[in-house]
Amino acid sequence: MAGNEEGIFRSEDGGKQWRLAGAAGLQVLHVEQSPHDACYWLASTEQGGLYSSTDCGVTFESNGNLGVGRNLYDIAFDPASANRIAVAGWGVGVAISEDRGKTWQARNAGLPETAVWSVAFDPETPGTMYASVHEEALYVSRDNGRTWKKDGLAGSAVFRMRFVPEVSR
């Protein structure tokens, strides 16, 4: 799966050939597969909203209910809940779905603005998540995004976050 300035593309032969799977003509900023369902994918776009696939990435359709007219930069699936998903963007801030993307709620209480680059769930601590607010700081929530407080990296813009499991040495 790949997203670029012309849509979402899928290869079925190890990258020799690519075909358009959805979001034709839109700049795709992030593509993410659910860790709970290998056939469920989400893609964020610039101005086109969120796109989803339930057929293992063969086709992507507009989700139609989040981020149209905004830039959506990041997608995070909660490792502790198959139904909880977070999306980050500008003008959206952090939006959370508790029903696998059918409906979304803005969860920005405590964030200084709604220009959010990245969002991530802490896989070791259920309910804890982080959001990067543009040139403000990294913010933490301990209640699945219902409230936020400044955590660190003041003045930064964190474009992508990933939790890396510790390796025993």
N, C-alpha and C positions, 0 to 999 in steps of 0.2 A: 504494500500500500504506500502511496506517495501523494503528498499534496504540493501543488505549486501554484503559479500565478494563473493557471488555466483550469484548475479543478482538482478532483481526486482521481488518481489513476491506480489501476490494479494490474499486476503482472502475474501470470499463471505459469511462466516458464523460466523462473529465476532471473527476471529482469531483461530478457532478450527483447521482448515486446511488451508494450503497455497499452491499455485501453482505458478510455474515460469511464469512470464508474459513477460520477455525479458532480454536482456543483459546477457545471460547465460555465466557463467565463469568469469564475470567481477566484480570488486569491485565497488559497487554503493555508491557514496559519498553523494548524496542529491537527494531527490525526491520532486517535487513541483507541485501543482495543480494551474491552472490559476484561478484568482478570477473572470474572465470575462466569462469563459466557463468551467463548471464542468467536461466536458469530455476531456479537453485538459490538459495533464501532460507532464512534462519534467523531465529527470533524468540525473545527471552528473556522470561520471565514472572516474576511474583511468585508464588512457591510452586508453580507448575505445571511447572517445568522448561523444557526447550528444545523448540521446535517447528520443523519443517522442511517445506519445499515443494520438490518436484522437478518440478512442473508449471507453472512460471512464476508461482507465487503464486495459482493458482486455488484450491488447498486446502492447508492446513497440518495436519500430523499431529504428535502427540507423539513426540519423539525417544526418550523413555522411558528413556534411560540417563544423563541428567545433570541435576542440580539440582532434582529433585522435592522439595518441602518447603523449598526455599531460594529466595532472591531472586537472579536472574541479571540483571546490569545492563548488560553490554556484550558485543559480539561483534566479532571482528576476523578477517578473512580475510588470510592471508599473501600479499602480492603476488608473492612469489618462488616459491610452491608452491601449486598448485591443491588439494592434499590437506590442507594445514595450516591449522587454524582455532584461534583462542583464544577462550575465554569467561571473563568475570570475574564474580564474585558474592560474596555473604556466606556464609561457611561453606564455600565452594568454593575461594575464592582465585582462582588462575588454573588453568584446565583446558585442555589442548591435545589436539587430535585430529590425528593424522598420516594418517588414512584417510578424510578428508572427512566426519567426524562419526559414523562407525560406532562407534568406541570412543574413550574419553577417559582421560587421565592427569592427576592433580593434579601441578602443577609449582610448588611453593611454597618450595623450598629457598632460604633467605636472606630470605624475607619475614617480618616480625615477627608477622603474623597473617593470617587468611584473610578479612578484610573488604576486598574489592577492588572499587572503583567502575568503573575503566576499564582497558582494555588496548589496545595498538596496536603494529603491526609498523612498523619503520622501512623505508620503501620504497627508500631509497638504500643501506642496509647490510643485506644478507641475514643472517638469524640474530639481528638486534638487535630487541628489543622493550622496551616500557615498560609498567609497571603502577602504578596509583595506589592505594596502601593508605590506608584511611580515617584521617585525622588523623595520619598518620605521615610520608609523603613519597612522592615519585615514585621508583620503582625501575627499574633497567635490567638487562636480561639480554642477553648477547652469544652465548648458545648455545640460542636458541629456547625460553627459559623453564626450562631445566634448573637454572640457578642465578641468583640475583638479588643486587644490591647497591644500597644507597641512592645516589640520583643528585642529588636536589635537592628544592626546594619543601617543606622540612621543616614539619611541622605542618598541612599542607593536606589538602584533600579535592578532588581533581581529578575531576570528574564525567564529562568526555568529552575525548578527545584526537583530534586529526586532524593529519596531516602535510600541509603545504601546499608545493607545489613552488615553488622560487624563480622569479621572473619577471625576465628581463633588462630592464634599464632603459636 
